[in-house]
Amino acid sequence: MFGWIVRRRIAPLLGGCGLVLASVLAASGPASAGSGPTACVGGLASGSYGKVVVPAGATCIGDGPVSIAAGLFVQPGATFVLGSEESPGSTGSISGGVHATDAASVRIHFARIKGGLEIRGGSGPFGGPFGITWNAIEDNEISGGVTVNGYDGFWFGFIRNEVDGSVSLDRNTLVDPDGNEYVTNSIHGSLGCVANSPAPQIGDSEGSPNTVTGAKTGQCAGL
């Protein structure tokens, strides 16, 4: 049940947290676009970037469109949000891949990602700008494969992505019993899922089984 709330009812759930976040973003101002490394703290303005780094504990939020040429790097305890499920439309492109280590939340929607996506670890289910943490990788085109290993947030959705490469979703332990929703993906490669809790499921996403050209193994064998 909570997975649906996270995806579709975030404003009522957060209550006053939205106002707090707006104040943080206003105080921080937008990140500056340019060809060199950008430390994103606050808002990520539309534009072109080289390497983008979200520093430890920071929050970086953008609606796009953005063009990131040299990779996105999310550091421990940080939150990165690009786009939302409620606002379909291209949010831009990320070349050089997405790389997150012990991040609080990584939420990317409607983007083209070249160089793969790798999320390792997490910072626990509570904290960050929204009070709870979750990953949502939804409606993206990803080339280079996907690894999400050891995430320990509140909820994790990997939904409606087109992936050119293999996908490994392992050892992700979520508080929400409706967490680990891995559905409606089209994967040109294999899909492997090991030791996730709860087990990968359709949940309340109203999704469909994944289309996979290679093997489905482990907990995702029948998904």
N, C-alpha and C positions, 0 to 999 in steps of 0.2 A: 504493500500500500504506500509506504513512504517514498518508494522510487518514483511513483507517479507524482506525488506532491513535490518532490525535488525538481522534477523536470518541468512541471506545468503550473505549479502553484507557489513559486518561490517567493513572490511578494507577500502574500498573507502569512506564509511560514516565518519569514524573517521579521515582519513587523517593522519596528523602528530601525533595524539594522541598515535598511536601505538609505535612510537619512544620514546615518553615521558614515556609510561608505561614500555617499555623495560629498560629504564634507571633506573626507580624506582626499578624494580625487580633486576637488577644487583647490585644496591646499597644496597638493603636489604639482598640479598642472600637467599638461601633456608631455610625453617624452619627445625629445627633439629628433626629427628625421635627419638622416645623413648617411654617408657611406661607411663611417667608422663604427665601432662598437657603441651600442646604446644601452645604458642602464635604465630599464623601465620601472619607474616608481610612480604609480598613479594611473594616468590615462595614456594609452598608446594611440596617438593621432594617426589618421589616415596618411599614407605616404610611403616612401621607400626607405629601407634600412639595410645596413650591412648585417652585422651580428647583433642580436638582441639578447640581453641578459636580464633576468628578473632576480635581483639580489635576494639573499637569504632573508626570509620573513616579510618580504615586500609583496605588494599587490599591484598587478598590471592588468588593466581592462581596456579592451578596444572593440569597436564595432566593425572596423575595416572600412574600405578595403586597404590592406597593407601589402607590401612586397618586402619580404625579408630574404636577403640574398646569401647570408653566411650562417644560418642556423639560429634556432631559438634554444636558450639554455635557462632552465628554471631551477633555482638553487633551493637548498633545504628550507622547509617551512614557508615557501613562497606560493602565491596564487597567481595563475595566469588564466585569463578569460578572453576568448576571441569569438564574438558573435553569440547567437543564442538560437535555440530550437524554435522560438516564437517568431524569429525574423529571418525567413528563408532568403537566400541570395548570397552570392559569392562574397566572402570576407577577405579574399586575396590569396596570396601564395607564400609558402615558406620553403625555401631551398636550403640545403644543408642540414635538414632534419630537425626534429624536435627531441630535446634531451632534457630529462628531468630526474633529479636525484633527491629523494626524501621530500618531495614537494607536498604542500597541503592540498592543492587542487590544480588540475590541468583540465581546462574545458575549451575545446576547439570545435567549431561548427562551420560547415560550408567552406572549407579551405582546401587548397591544393598543396599537398606536402610532398616534397621531393627529398629523398635521403632518409626516409623512414621515420618512425616514431618509437622512442625508447623511454619508458617511465620505470624507474626502479625505486622501490621503497615508498615511504610516505611519512607524514608527521602526526598520524593519529586521527581519530574521527572528529575531534572537537577542536575549535580554535579558528584562526583566520578571520577574515572580514565578515563572514556570514554566520559565524558561530559553530557551524558544522562544515566538514570538508567532503568534497566529492569530485570524481573525475567523470567527464562526459566527452567522449570522442565520437562525434556524430556527424553524419552527412558529409564526410570528407573524401577526397581522392588522394590516396597515399601510395607512393611508389617507394620501394626499398624495404618493405616489411615492417612488422610491428612487434614490439616486446613490451608487455606490462607485467612486472614481476614484483611481488611483495608489497603491493599497495594496501594500506591499512586505514583507509578513510571510512566515511559513513556509507557511501554508495558509489558504484562504478557502472557506467553504461558504455558499451562499445556497440554502436547501432548505426545501420544504414551507411556504412562506409564501403568504398570500392578500393581494394588493396591489391597492388601488383607486387606480390611477395608473400612470404609465409608470416603467419600470425601465431605468437606464443603468449598466452594469458595464464600466468601461473602464480600460485601462492598468494592470491589477493584475498585478504580477510576483511570483510565488511561487517559493520554493526547492523545495518538494515537487513532483515531476513529476506527482503526483496532485492538485495544487491546483486552484483555480478550478472547484469543483463547483457548477453552477447548474442544479438539477433539481427536478422535482415541485412547481413553483410554479404558482399560479393568479393570473394577472395581468389585471386589467381595464384595459388600456392597451397600450402597446407594450413590447417588450424589445429593447434594443440593446446589443451587446457589441463593443468595438473594442480591438485591440492588447493583449489579455491574453496572458500567458505563464505557464504553459502555456495552450493554447487551452481555453475552457470545455468541460467534459465531464461525463458521468455518473460516470466514475471508479468507485470501489468503493462508492459510496453506495447501490447497488441501487435507484436512483430511476427515475423515468419522465420522459418529455418534458414540458416546461412547457406549460400551457394559457394561451394569450394571445389576447385579443379583438382586439388591434391587430396591427401588423406585428412579425415577428421579423427583425432585421437584423444584418449583420456576422457575427461568429463564432457568434452564437446563432441564425442563420437556420434551422439544422436541428436545434436542440436543444429 
